[in-house]
């Protein structure tokens, strides 16, 4: 079902690209022959088939990153005694990343235990005072009863406050013990150390935690798109990922998310179009079918998959189906412009068809040097040559 949906999306995108291409180059500026009749705008077969898909395909920049990351923040009230890893180190879940200095915890715990003992003694004294007041109240005159009641109530409030202080101190001691027990902070995932924000190295990033670990088992692509071009991509679209070093090295993926809530304040990375667009940029993410041969941090180019990869591997000549006219007799022809400028009908033999990209394979009748003319009597909007 997912493949079928992607196929439909590709077909719609290809049809839209074809229509814009035709309108710009054919319908908006038609040539007029000597008789005043309108003829289709011309284009060479070589030029038409040069890209494998109708129209130009925009590219966006991207970088390979880990799909899963884990960060740990440093306790602001603690001092790090030793950092055991550096950016680029490979770690396993359970490996120690850094160690807190526990000497302060030990001294703080000793002082807290002394304070707790004092608070308990003070509580015991308050309880004795309450007992004494209650005993004296029983012996007091009726006129003194109210005064004893007030004194007992005030003392009971002191008792409650002291009990609260004791609970707080006990909690403080437990935390100090836990800090000592967990002085060694370990990684929760397998991966590679992405950054260490120790304030000394330049490998850290202010947006990361104290130490960030990236799982390299599953990679994804983080692409950048300008706000003026963001309408050209959509979640679920198939994309082709190109290596910047070797453009023929490619990977396939699907756009999984477009983050339109958080703008990226840096120069646009969009190219093969108007790169000087200005405005804000946004990240979008691509899930890969496979990441064989990719490296973490590798910079790549992204383009929507309209079948151009498959088309480049096809044998023979493939042209848009709306250039082909079907006769009732079953023969098929195209309109060719001769060197004299006049047009002629030329019968062609067709083979396979790609309904998604509206392309037809020409087995015989056309050469790359031929110049095609868009037929007047073809309903281009249908794109099926019928």
C-alpha angles and dihedrals in degrees: 000000000000092000091048091051091049089049091054091049091050091050093051092047092049092048091050092049091048093050093050091047093051094045093051099043104025117019099037095053114027122178121238121219126215092271092055094249120139116245129184120269112260132238132171120248089234092055093043094052097037097100100033090231131062115265130358121308118221121228131210131197122247144169132219113245139164116273091215126043135171127200133189123204122216119244103250090211093054135074121229110230099188139000111211101188139056134201109286096028117133114230138181128219106277096029114134113249101180141344130228122225104253099186092089090048091055094050091044090051092051091051092046091053090052090050090049092053090051092050091051091052091050090050091051090052091051091050090052090050092053092049091050092049091050091050093048091048090061090057097041126103121260091254090058097048096089092052092052091049092056092047092050092049092050091050092049088055088054088052093053091049091050091050089052091051090052093052091049092050092049090052090050091053092050091053092049090052091048090050089055092046091049099039089125111069114205135197117258096204141038113252148090127302106254099181143355113201097200093141091244107072126060093224095089128091124213090226093057130079123256089280124009124198122195124203107226096191092088118037129188137180123249108203131188125224131179121238090244092054101036091099089068093071133054139182110270096030117134116238138191117224116210127198112237090218097049114020091195091062105089142167131196129231148146129245104250102176142008114202104212095159099069117051121209111226103213140093116297116266093198116119143168089061133038101335093175093070099129120200127091128324128217136200124241126184133223125203110213128224086214136348101205110153095013123128127210109258093018114150116229143170123243129205133170112262106239093159095276091128092054092041092054089060095050121110121235130004122324120189134175111279093233089073090065123084118202118211123209088244090064097251118126129211143176131211113251128191113224125213089260090061096249122118132238137188113243123190115228135191113228132202132177125007132214105206093185094057095029091235129146127199114235111212098177139000103051136080129191090248093058119106117224126212121205106243116240095219097054119103097224093188090069092052094195101101091237 
